[in-house]
């Protein structure tokens, strides 16, 4: 099994976990509203005011940077294999680039998404 296979499996598992958790907590929230006796109009207004207008922008930026991280990971992995960079080391460095670039670029994506939405929110006020 290659490093890219593991990253792909983890990516899909985490994505599925996030979606299931979102659906679970969303239904729990609606159940609590019903138990409090809110009308349909009050529930719709509460849900509408809580919605983040920049959510899709944030997700797009993060997914873009995750993709860049995967691409850079494959690029550096192939570079180390073709240039025999690991010939002097005692361990296999072939799969180490993938994890590094995915984590690094995902972090940069989160920071970029935060700064972009903060700038847009401050610009709209």
C-alpha positions as a printed Julia matrix, in Angstrom:
125×3 Matrix{Float64}:
   0.0    0.0    0.0
   1.42   3.39  -1.0
   1.29   6.65   0.94
  -1.2    8.07  -1.57
  -3.6    5.18  -0.94
  -3.58   5.79   2.79
  -4.08   9.55   2.35
  -7.02   8.89   0.03
  -8.66   6.48   2.44
  -8.18   8.82   5.38
  -9.53  11.75   3.36
 -12.74   9.9    2.47
 -13.18   8.56   6.01
 -12.76  12.02   7.54
 -15.07  13.58   4.95
 -17.74  10.98   5.69
 -17.33  11.49   9.43
 -17.73  15.25   9.06
 -20.89  14.87   6.96
 -22.47  12.36   9.35
 -21.6   14.54  12.36
 -23.09  17.62  10.65
 -26.34  15.79   9.88
 -26.54  14.39  13.42
 -26.06  17.73  15.16
 -28.38  19.51  12.72
 -31.19  17.04  13.47
 -30.45  17.3   17.21
 -30.74  21.09  16.95
 -34.1   20.87  15.18
 -35.34  18.35  17.75
 -34.44  20.76  20.58
 -36.34  23.57  18.8
 -39.42  21.39  18.52
 -39.18  20.43  22.2
 -39.05  24.14  23.15
 -42.29  24.68  21.25
 -41.05  27.06  18.56
 -43.29  27.59  15.56
 -42.14  26.76  12.04
 -41.67  30.45  11.24
 -39.54  30.99  14.35
 -37.42  27.93  13.54
 -36.88  29.07   9.95
 -35.89  32.56  11.08
 -33.47  31.17  13.68
 -31.85  28.84  11.15
 -31.63  31.61   8.52
 -29.85  34.05  10.85
 -27.38  31.37  11.94
 -26.27  30.43   8.41
 -22.75  31.45   7.33
 -22.86  33.15   3.91
 -19.17  32.41   3.3
 -19.28  28.68   4.07
 -18.93  27.57   0.45
 -16.06  30.01  -0.11
 -14.26  28.63   2.95
 -14.78  25.03   1.84
 -13.63  25.84  -1.69
 -10.41  27.45  -0.48
  -9.66  24.56   1.89
 -10.37  21.9   -0.76
  -8.18  23.8   -3.24
  -5.25  23.8   -0.82
  -5.77  20.11   0.08
  -5.6   19.32  -3.64
  -2.44  21.4   -3.97
  -0.96  19.53  -1.02
  -1.72  16.16  -2.6
  -0.25  17.33  -5.91
   2.91  18.66  -4.27
   3.2   15.46  -2.23
   3.12  13.33  -5.38
   5.54  15.7   -7.1
   8.13  15.57  -4.31
   7.63  11.84  -3.87
   8.45  11.26  -7.54
  11.39  13.67  -7.31
  12.91  11.78  -4.39
  12.47   8.46  -6.19
  13.92   9.66  -9.49
  16.89  11.49  -7.93
  17.72   8.82  -5.34
  17.59  11.4   -2.57
  17.16   8.7    0.05
  20.22   6.64  -0.95
  22.17   7.75   2.14
  19.4    7.31   4.68
  18.61   4.2    6.67
  14.84   4.49   6.22
  12.42   4.92   3.37
  11.55   8.58   2.71
   9.34   7.79  -0.25
   6.01   8.34   1.51
   7.01  11.12   3.88
   6.46  13.97   1.44
   2.79  13.2    0.94
   1.76  13.61   4.56
   3.88  16.71   5.02
   2.48  18.56   2.02
  -1.14  17.58   2.68
  -0.98  18.78   6.29
   1.0   21.92   5.45
  -1.23  22.98   2.57
  -4.41  22.19   4.51
  -3.2   24.45   7.31
  -2.41  27.2    4.82
  -5.88  26.68   3.32
  -7.58  27.13   6.7
  -5.59  30.3    7.38
  -6.34  31.67   3.9
 -10.05  30.88   4.24
 -10.17  32.61   7.63
  -8.36  35.72   6.44
 -10.41  35.93   3.23
 -13.78  35.65   4.99
 -12.69  38.09   7.71
 -11.72  40.62   5.04
 -15.02  40.12   3.22
 -17.04  40.46   6.43
 -15.21  43.64   7.46
 -15.58  45.03   3.94
 -19.36  44.44   3.9
 -19.99  46.32   7.19
